[in-house]
Amino acid sequence: MSECVLNLQSGAVRGEIVGTVERFLGIPYAAPPVGQRRFAEPQSVAPWDGVRDGTIPGPNAPQRIRDVPGIAVRALVGNGWSEGDDYLTLNIWRPAGEQQCLPVMVFIHGGGFVLGSKDAPVQDGASFARDGVICVAINYRMGIDGFLPIPGVATNLGLRDMIAALRWVQDNAAAIGGDAGNVTAFGESAGAMAIADLMTSPLAKGLFRRAIIESGHGAMTRDVSVAQRLVAKLARMLSITPDKAGYAGVLPSQGMMDAIEKVSLPTTRLDLRDAAGFEPVFGISRFIPVHGDDVLPEKPLDALRKGAGAEVDLLIGTNAEEMNLYLVPSGVRDKVGRLLSWLALRRSIPRAWAILRAYGAGDGKRPGQALTDAMNDLVFRWPARRFAEEHRGRTHFYEFEWRSPLFGGELGAAHAMEVPFVFDALAAATGPEGLCGERPPQELATRVHGLWVEFARTGTLPWPEFDRETRQVYRLAAGEAVHEPVMPAAAYLP
């Protein structure tokens, strides 16, 4: 491998040329979030002299990986916490040579706002650079530091980090060979939720022209007053005051990660339902963005109705069996009975029995399967379609329905399954415990990746736009657009 250099606003960075791609790792877009900056809005990077080494990934946000039985999860989320202060950084992959005005794609990783990394193997952006698109991937603050509305601390610090990274891309687009007017923000799971939120944020207006939201939507936000129940709960666990002074004294190595892990357990008593009885994340993550501040002045869906984000071209979609990732490897789908299915659901939404009956419970379907089918729609599929319905700009919808052979074929089209196909990175997710099993179809990866590339280049896609009347959804594996009826979940969600 040979070396290459980028001359950015803050200084020069040395990277590596790998084949036809230039790769730069660990470039700071904001100052390290430590000391007085830990609970502050992202600050500008101090310029440096000389040439900074951009050949190593560097640290990432504090986190702890929870293994998934039978799945090589580190390929999807990275190797866990790489300790260090300077972690508000990004990676860049770009075509080698002196090209200018290329489309730029900025990837925001998932992980429930508590784990994940710009460096996960399945999210290697070299495939986009190979095909003429500059790819940028970012880290951001997570958990307590990024998504806990602590009194005395600016809210939504993780979202503010993402906004800072998108501004960095605007400021440095020409230096990296990109077109500041042709930026696509894309992400999966929590990253997709964040992009859906940012589409409606007045602070992010004008920072990206297009958005790709994979298994995400804008319904997973909380009112600040509800989220402060989590602030109080964690403070009791940590024996601190529930304010900035209390939390500033707790470092990741001093029990913070233990507390995050404990409060995230489904057995932990913590009611995060709103006044209407809805918990928008259904227990998957305690840490999510809040609405009611300057980042998200109102609920994203309400803002969409009023025209927020109408200037952004949107590609949004879900996987056909999202909840299988959570309920199949754990055995919950096959073991849970009627009572536990009801209890699991009623903790997050009213009318749990009616929902389970609407999804076949009592009509010969196993209770756990009815629960899984209901949650597929309640948590991911129907809210994403509602987001598409309310978006006032150009909107296309997809469904990823290819089924993994893992767990005897029962894993199916689970959450995150599309990511290796989007990045044309099947090798990172293939094998006995690879998410995609032993022989995933390369033809599908080539085709899906190509659709993402062309959308970033021109905003075009080969199927009709989505609206609430015709409901055109493009099935990626089948390669066809179909009319999709309204789901049973529609009757039970706000």
C-alpha positions in Angstrom: 0.0 0.0 0.0 1.2 3.5 -0.8 0.5 6.7 1.1 -1.7 9.7 0.2 -2.4 13.1 1.9 -5.6 15.1 2.4 -5.2 18.9 3.1 -8.2 19.7 5.3 -9.2 22.9 7.0 -7.7 21.8 10.3 -4.5 20.3 8.8 -3.0 17.6 6.7 -3.8 13.9 7.1 -1.9 10.9 5.8 -3.8 8.0 4.5 -3.3 4.8 2.5 -4.1 3.8 -1.0 -5.7 0.3 -1.1 -6.3 -0.8 -4.7 -8.3 2.0 -6.3 -9.4 3.5 -3.0 -7.8 6.1 -0.7 -8.6 5.5 3.0 -8.3 7.9 5.8 -9.2 6.8 9.4 -9.8 8.5 12.7 -10.0 12.2 11.5 -11.4 14.5 14.2 -14.5 16.5 13.3 -14.8 17.9 16.8 -12.6 18.3 19.9 -12.3 15.4 22.3 -15.5 15.3 24.6 -13.6 15.1 27.9 -13.1 17.4 30.9 -15.2 20.5 30.6 -16.2 19.4 27.1 -17.7 16.1 28.2 -21.2 17.4 28.6 -20.9 20.3 26.3 -22.0 20.8 22.7 -19.3 19.6 20.2 -16.4 22.1 20.0 -14.3 22.9 16.9 -11.1 20.9 16.3 -7.8 22.7 17.1 -5.7 22.9 14.0 -2.5 20.8 14.0 0.9 21.3 12.5 2.6 18.7 10.3 0.8 15.7 8.9 -1.6 13.7 11.1 -1.6 9.9 10.9 -4.8 8.7 9.4 -4.0 5.0 9.0 -5.4 3.8 12.4 -9.1 3.9 13.4 -8.4 5.4 16.9 -10.7 5.3 19.9 -14.5 5.1 19.9 -17.3 5.9 22.4 -17.5 4.0 25.7 -19.6 0.9 25.2 -20.0 -2.8 26.1 -21.0 -5.4 23.5 -23.7 -7.9 24.3 -23.1 -11.1 22.3 -26.0 -12.6 20.3 -25.9 -16.5 20.6 -25.0 -18.0 17.2 -24.2 -14.8 15.4 -20.8 -13.2 14.9 -22.0 -9.8 16.1 -18.7 -8.0 16.1 -18.7 -8.0 12.3 -21.8 -5.9 12.6 -21.0 -3.5 15.5 -17.2 -3.6 15.8 -14.9 -4.9 18.5 -16.3 -2.9 21.4 -14.7 0.0 23.3 -11.3 1.2 22.1 -10.4 3.5 24.9 -9.2 7.1 24.4 -10.4 10.7 24.6 -10.3 11.7 20.9 -13.2 9.7 19.5 -15.4 12.3 17.8 -13.8 11.2 14.5 -14.7 10.0 11.1 -13.3 7.8 8.3 -13.2 8.7 4.6 -13.0 6.4 1.7 -12.7 8.0 -1.7 -11.6 7.0 -5.3 -7.9 7.4 -5.8 -6.8 10.4 -7.9 -7.6 14.0 -8.3 -11.3 13.8 -8.8 -13.7 16.6 -7.8 -17.4 17.2 -7.1 -18.1 13.5 -6.4 -21.3 12.6 -4.5 -20.8 12.1 -0.8 -22.5 9.5 1.5 -22.3 9.9 5.3 -23.0 6.8 7.3 -24.3 6.8 10.8 -24.0 3.4 12.6 -26.7 1.7 14.6 -26.5 0.0 18.0 -29.4 1.2 20.1 -27.6 4.5 20.9 -25.3 2.5 23.3 -22.9 0.6 21.1 -21.4 0.5 17.6 -18.5 2.0 15.7 -17.6 3.6 12.4 -15.1 0.8 12.1 -17.4 -2.3 12.0 -16.2 -4.6 9.2 -19.6 -4.9 7.5 -19.7 -1.1 7.1 -16.4 -0.7 5.2 -17.0 2.2 2.8 -14.4 1.1 0.3 -17.1 -0.4 -1.9 -18.8 3.0 -2.4 -15.5 4.6 -3.2 -14.8 1.8 -5.7 -18.0 2.9 -7.5 -17.3 6.6 -7.6 -18.8 7.8 -4.3 -17.0 9.3 -1.4 -18.1 7.5 1.8 -17.7 9.0 5.3 -18.5 7.1 8.5 -18.7 8.7 11.9 -18.5 8.0 15.7 -20.7 10.0 18.1 -21.4 10.1 21.8 -23.7 7.4 23.1 -25.5 6.3 26.2 -25.2 8.6 29.2 -22.9 11.0 27.5 -24.9 11.3 24.3 -28.6 10.6 25.0 -29.4 11.3 28.6 -31.2 14.6 29.3 -29.3 15.4 32.5 -30.4 18.7 34.1 -27.8 21.4 33.4 -26.6 19.6 30.3 -27.5 20.3 26.7 -29.9 17.7 25.4 -29.4 15.3 22.5 -25.6 15.6 22.5 -25.3 12.6 20.2 -27.5 14.2 17.6 -25.5 17.4 18.0 -22.3 15.4 17.3 -23.9 14.1 14.1 -24.8 17.7 13.1 -21.3 18.8 13.7 -20.0 15.9 11.5 -22.3 16.9 8.7 -21.2 20.5 9.0 -17.6 19.3 8.8 -18.4 17.5 5.6 -19.9 20.7 4.2 -16.9 22.7 5.2 -14.4 20.1 3.8 -16.3 18.7 0.8 -14.1 20.4 -1.8 -10.9 19.3 0.1 -11.9 15.6 0.0 -13.1 15.9 -3.7 -16.8 15.9 -2.9 -19.8 18.0 -3.9 -21.3 19.9 -0.8 -24.6 20.1 -2.7 -24.9 16.3 -3.2 -24.6 14.8 0.3 -26.6 11.7 1.3 -27.0 10.9 5.0 -27.6 7.1 5.4 -27.8 4.9 8.4 -29.2 1.7 9.9 -31.3 1.1 13.1 -30.3 3.8 15.6 -28.4 5.6 12.9 -31.5 5.5 10.7 -33.6 6.8 13.6 -31.2 9.6 14.1 -31.3 10.6 10.4 -35.1 10.6 10.5 -34.9 12.9 13.4 -32.3 15.2 11.7 -34.5 15.5 8.6 -36.9 17.5 10.8 -34.3 19.4 12.9 -33.9 23.1 12.2 -30.2 22.7 13.2 -29.6 20.2 10.4 -31.4 22.0 7.6 -29.3 22.2 4.4 -26.7 19.8 5.6 -27.8 16.9 3.4 -29.7 16.6 0.1 -30.8 13.0 0.4 -31.5 10.5 3.2 -31.5 6.7 3.3 -33.2 5.3 6.4 -32.7 1.6 6.9 -34.9 0.0 9.6 -35.6 3.3 11.2 -38.1 6.1 11.5 -38.9 9.2 13.6 -41.2 7.8 16.2 -38.5 6.7 18.7 -38.1 9.9 20.7 -39.3 10.8 24.2 -40.5 13.8 26.0 -37.8 15.2 28.2 -39.9 14.8 31.3 -40.3 11.0 30.6 -36.6 10.5 29.8 -35.7 12.2 33.1 -37.1 9.1 34.9 -34.1 7.3 33.4 -31.8 10.1 34.7 -33.2 9.5 38.2 -33.0 5.7 38.0 -29.4 5.7 36.9 -28.5 8.3 39.5 -29.9 6.0 42.3 -27.9 3.1 40.8 -24.7 5.1 40.8 -25.4 6.8 44.2 -25.0 10.3 42.7 -27.1 13.4 42.4 -29.3 13.4 39.2 -27.6 16.4 37.7 -24.6 17.5 35.8 -22.4 17.6 38.9 -23.3 14.1 39.8 -22.9 12.5 36.4 -19.6 14.4 35.7 -18.0 12.5 38.5 -18.8 9.1 37.0 -16.4 7.7 34.4 -16.9 4.6 32.3 -14.2 2.7 34.2 -16.0 3.5 37.5 -19.2 1.6 37.1 -20.9 3.6 34.3 -21.0 0.7 31.9 -22.3 -1.6 34.6 -25.2 0.8 35.3 -26.0 1.1 31.6 -26.1 -2.6 31.2 -28.2 -3.2 34.3 -30.7 -0.5 33.5 -31.1 -1.9 30.0 -32.2 -5.3 31.3 -35.9 -6.1 30.6 -36.2 -7.1 34.3 -35.2 -3.7 35.5 -38.2 -1.8 36.9 -38.5 1.4 34.9 -41.6 2.8 33.3 -40.8 5.0 30.2 -44.3 5.1 28.8 -45.8 8.4 27.9 -49.1 9.9 29.2 -51.0 7.8 26.6 -49.3 4.5 27.7 -46.9 4.1 24.8 -43.2 3.3 25.1 -41.9 4.1 21.6 -38.9 1.7 21.7 -40.7 -1.3 23.1 -37.8 -1.8 25.6 -35.1 -2.3 22.9 -33.1 0.7 24.2 -33.4 3.0 27.1 -31.3 5.7 25.5 -32.9 7.6 22.6 -33.3 11.2 21.5 -35.7 13.5 23.2 -38.0 16.1 21.6 -38.9 19.5 22.9 -35.5 21.2 22.6 -33.7 23.3 19.9 -32.6 20.1 18.1 -36.1 18.6 17.9 -38.6 21.3 18.8 -41.5 18.8 18.3 -42.1 15.2 17.5 -40.5 14.4 14.1 -43.8 13.1 12.7 -45.6 16.3 13.6 -42.8 18.3 12.0 -43.0 16.3 8.8 -46.7 17.0 8.5 -45.8 20.7 8.6 -43.3 20.4 5.8 -40.0 19.9 7.6 -37.5 17.9 5.5 -39.6 18.3 2.3 -36.4 19.4 0.5 -34.7 16.0 1.2 -35.2 13.1 -1.2 -35.9 10.1 0.9 -35.3 6.3 0.5 -36.7 4.5 3.5 -37.4 0.8 4.2 -37.5 -2.1 6.6 -36.7 -5.8 6.7 -39.6 -8.3 6.5 -38.8 -10.0 9.9 -36.9 -7.3 11.9 -37.6 -8.7 15.4 -36.2 -12.1 14.6 -32.8 -10.8 15.5 -33.9 -10.2 19.0 -36.4 -13.1 19.5 -35.0 -16.1 17.5 -31.4 -16.5 18.8 -32.6 -15.9 22.4 -35.3 -18.6 22.0 -38.0 -16.2 23.2 -40.1 -16.6 20.1 -40.4 -20.4 20.5 -40.6 -20.5 24.3 -42.8 -17.7 25.4 -46.5 -18.5 26.2 -49.7 -16.5 26.0 -49.3 -14.8 29.4 -45.7 -13.7 28.9 -46.4 -12.5 25.4 -49.1 -10.3 26.8 -47.0 -9.1 29.6 -44.1 -8.3 27.2 -46.3 -6.2 25.0 -48.4 -4.4 27.6 -45.3 -2.9 29.1 -45.1 -0.7 26.0 -48.5 -0.3 24.4 -52.2 -0.4 25.5 -54.6 -3.1 24.2 -52.0 -5.9 24.2 -54.5 -8.7 24.0 -56.3 -7.2 21.1 -53.0 -6.7 19.2 -51.9 -10.4 19.8 -55.3 -11.6 18.6 -55.0 -9.3 15.5 -51.7 -11.2 14.7 -53.2 -14.6 15.1 -52.8 -15.6 18.8 -55.6 -18.0 19.6 -56.1 -19.0 16.0 -53.5 -21.8 15.9 -50.4 -19.6 15.8 -47.9 -19.9 18.6 -48.0 -17.0 21.1 -44.4 -16.2 20.6 -44.8 -16.1 16.8 -47.8 -13.8 17.2 -45.8 -11.6 19.5 -42.9 -11.5 17.0 -45.1 -10.8 14.0 -46.9 -8.0 15.9 -43.6 -6.4 17.1 -42.2 -6.6 13.5 -44.9 -4.2 12.5 -45.3 -2.2 15.8 -41.6 -1.4 16.3 -40.3 -1.1 12.8 -42.4 -1.7 9.7 -45.6 0.4 10.3 -43.9 3.5 11.9 -41.5 3.6 8.9 -44.4 3.6 6.6 -46.1 6.4 8.6 -42.9 8.4 8.3 -43.0 7.9 4.5 -46.7 8.9 4.4 -46.0 12.2 6.2 -42.9 13.2 4.3 -43.8 16.0 2.0 -40.9 15.5 -0.4 -40.0 12.7 -2.8 -40.2 9.4 -1.1 -39.4 5.8 -2.1 -40.0 2.8 0.1 -38.3 -0.7 0.0 -38.6 -4.0 1.9 -35.7 -6.3 2.2 -37.1 -9.8 2.3 -34.2 -12.2 1.6 -34.1 -14.8 4.3 -30.9 -15.9 6.1 -30.5 -19.7 6.5 -29.1 -19.2 10.1 -30.9 -21.1 12.9 -32.4 -23.6 10.5 -33.7 -20.8 8.3 -35.6 -19.2 11.2 -33.5 -16.1 11.4 -35.0 -15.0 8.1 -35.0 -11.3 7.0 -34.0 -10.1 10.4 -32.9 -6.7 11.6 -29.5 -5.6 10.1 -29.7 -8.2 7.4 -29.6 -5.7 4.6 -26.4 -4.0 5.7 -23.9 -6.5 4.2 -25.8 -6.2 0.9 -25.9 -2.4 1.0 -22.1 -2.2 1.5 -21.5 -5.2 -0.9 -19.6 -6.7 2.1 -21.0 -10.2 2.2 -17.6 -11.6 3.1 -17.8 -9.9 6.5 -21.1 -11.6 7.3 -20.6 -15.1 5.7 -19.8 -18.3 7.6 -21.3 -20.7 10.2 -22.2 -17.7 12.5 -22.2 -15.0 9.9 -25.4 -13.1 9.8 -26.0 -14.1 6.2 -25.1 -17.8 6.6 -22.8 -19.8 4.3 -23.7 -18.8 0.7 -25.5 -15.4 0.5 -26.3 -14.3 -3.1 -23.7 -11.9 -4.5 -26.1 -10.9 -7.3 -28.5 -9.4 -4.7 -25.6 -7.5 -3.0 -24.4 -6.2 -6.4 -27.9 -5.0 -7.2 -28.8 -3.5 -3.8 -25.5 -1.7 -3.5 -26.0 -0.4 -7.0 -29.4 1.1 -6.1 -27.9 2.9 -3.1 -25.0 4.3 -5.3 -27.3 5.5 -8.0 -29.7 7.2 -5.5 -26.7 9.0 -4.0 -25.5 10.1 -7.5 -28.8 11.2 -9.0 -31.7 10.6 -6.6 -33.3 8.2 -9.0 -34.7 4.7 -8.3 -36.4 2.3 -10.7 -39.8 2.1 -8.9 -42.7 4.4 -8.2 -42.8 6.9 -5.3 -44.6 5.9 -2.2 -47.8 7.6 -1.1 -50.6 6.6 1.3 -53.0 5.7 -1.5 -51.0 3.5 -3.9 -48.5 2.3 -1.2 -45.8 1.2 -3.6 -43.2 -0.9 -1.8 -40.2 -2.3 -3.7 -39.2 -5.8 -2.7 -35.4 -5.9 -3.1 -34.9 -9.6 -3.4 -37.8 -10.1 -5.8 -36.9 -6.9 -7.7 -40.5 -5.7 -8.0 -42.8 -3.0 -6.7 -46.1 -4.1 -5.1 -49.1 -2.4 -3.6 -49.0 -3.1 0.1 -52.2 -3.1 2.3 -52.4 -1.3 5.6 -51.1 -3.4 8.5 -53.1 -4.5 11.6 -50.7 -2.5 13.7 -52.1 0.7 12.3 -55.1 0.4 14.5 -53.1 0.4 17.7 -50.3 2.9 17.2 -50.7 6.7 17.6 
